[in-house]
Amino acid sequence: MDLLNTLVEKGLRREVPSREEALAVLATSDDDLLDVVAAAGKVRRHWFGRRVKLNYLVNLKSGLCPEDCSYCSQRLGSTAGILKYTWLKPDQASEAAAAGLAGGAKRVCLVASGRGPTDRDVERVAGTIRTIKEQNEGVEVCACLGLLSDGQAERLREAGADAYNHNLNTSEATYGDITTTHTYADRVDTVTKAHAAGLSACSGLIAGMGESDEDLVDVVFSLRELDPDSVPVNFLIPVEGTPLAKEWNLSPQRCLRILAMVRFVCPDVEVRIAGGREVHLRTMQPLALNLANSIFLGDYLTTEGQAGKADLEMIADAGFEVEGADQVTLPEHRVTARGGCGSHDTDGAGCGSHEEAGCGSHGGGGVCGTAPAATSGEPRTDLVAVRRRGAGTDLAPNA
């Protein structure tokens, strides 16, 4: 297929495809899907080999958010029966992080619900970052606290944060349909602040909220312009008690095409499969590793994920390897340009991953269920379970 050959050549040269080419990837047929995956896989392997970076979420403060993001189970007015608790103490957060690191994660993503942190919140998180770094040598830490005010990114950086996440989520044209309590421009401003402070910027999207192909391409091209080191791709978890609970628009094939499009547009960036892979990719998750070079391990913020042991087996069975703490995530030209994703020294930046409602996971996630499989196209509500273990509970985490 001429389109795929062209996209591979452009990806190897770090050349931006045209909007028409990106839209054409999303419009490919199921008959061509394996060819699409194979083509995007060439680009992925060129820049990242067969390494898979593991990330681990720690929900520092859950629920009771004043924002009205329609996709989020922690939103204002949500009736979802999620865990609700105030800030974890530094030692509690470090203990939660250690479980993920023991399971193979090299990055810990610290997330807190809310519009954005107060200066007191920043000091609290700064203390947590220091504790985690003191107790876990070589760990990358990414903060995800919502909209930042002037000077806050610098203070997180001084505390040892490697990265900051804030997702664009959807296109600028449709952003007001999803959230009304802040703007798309507010989100862009926070990503820009993180960049300016020397943090590795992480910003991504949520697919499956009823958006068009054009919306998906718009947000990915906007992300390309912002130039984050990592782009988490979330697939909406329609959680009961949220406005988007009835939005079941994704198939495994659709998810793979979206991931392929992101890889072609952002060839040398860490592409992370974030919330929703278990729910929407299901048995095709191993195939998605040919497109993305990063995933979250275990549970998400408010919902359960696939068992950590199953994640590790899936990676090995698919012929990939877990990226080690001593390996640099990003290609050399990106590391040289900014100090780089995967670099732990204080002069560098880490790499990125999340968002105020979900460190790259929009507060969602899925669990590998045992219920009988539904036929294609039917809602898989059996794969959505509220998290009842790990951070904020007395039960062991799923790592």
Secondary structure, 3 states (H helix, E strand, C coil): CHHHHHHHHHHHCCCCCCHHHHHHHHCCCHHHHHHHHHHHHHHHHHHHCCEEEEEEEEEEEECCCCCCCCCCCCCCCCCCCCCCECCCCHHHHHHHHHHHHHCCCCEEEEEECCCCCCHHHHHHHHHHHHHHHHHCCCCEEEEECCCCCCCHHHHHHHHCCCEEECCCECCHHHHHHHCCCCCHHHHHHHHHHHHHCCCEEECCEEECCCCCHHHHHHHHHHHHHHCCCEEEEEECCCCCCCCCCCCCCCCHHHHHHHHHHHHHHCCCCEEEECCCHHHHHHHHHHHHCCCCCEEECCCCCCECCCCHHHHHHHHHHCCCEECCCCCCCCCHHHHHHHCCCCCCCCCCCCCCCCCCCCCCCCCCCCCCCCCCCCCCCCCCHHHCCECCCCCCCCCCCCC
